Amino acid sequence: MKLIIAIIQDKDEDLLGQAFLDAEIRATKLSTTGGFLRAGNTTFMIGTEDSKVDQVLQLIEDNCKRRDQIVPSPASYDINMSQAIPIEVEVGGAIVFVLPVDQFIRF
Ligand code: 2BA
C-alpha cells in the first residue's frame, strides 16, 4: 500500500475531487498554505493499493494545470506594498509524494 500526498492549486480542487469520486478512489482533502507564496493551496491524501498508484497519478496529471502567477516577491512582504517587487512564478500542476505505508488500520 502507498500514501500519495498531492499538493495542488485550489482552482483544480473540484475537478480532481470529482475525478477521485468517479474512480472510487478514497481521498482526504486538507486546506494548506504554500511556504513560498504564503497563499492557500489544497493537499489531497490518498491511501491506495500499489496497483492503483499509476491510475491516481494519471488522474492528478489530467486534472491539475500549470499556471503562471505574478506575485509580490516574499522579500517585499516586510516593506510598504506600494514598493513591492513583482515576480512571476509557475505553480503546479501538482507536487506529489508517494510514500510506502507500513500498516493501514480502520478501527
Ligand atoms: P509555494 O511554496 O507557495 O510555492 C509556489 C511556487 O513558487 C512553486 O510552485 C514554485 O514555482 C515557486 N517557488 C517555491 N519556492 C521557491 C523558491 N525558494 N524560489 C523561487 N521560487 C519558488 P510549485 O513548485 O508548483 O509548488 C506548489 C506548492 O507545492 C508550494 O507552494 C508548496 O506548498 C508545495 N511544495 C512544493 N515543493 C514542495 C516540497 N519539496 N515539499 C513540500 N511542499 C512543497
Residues whose N, C-alpha, C, O or C-beta is under 5 A from the ligand:
A	BS01	2BA	I7 T33 G34 G35 F36 L37 R38 V89 E90 V91 G92 I95
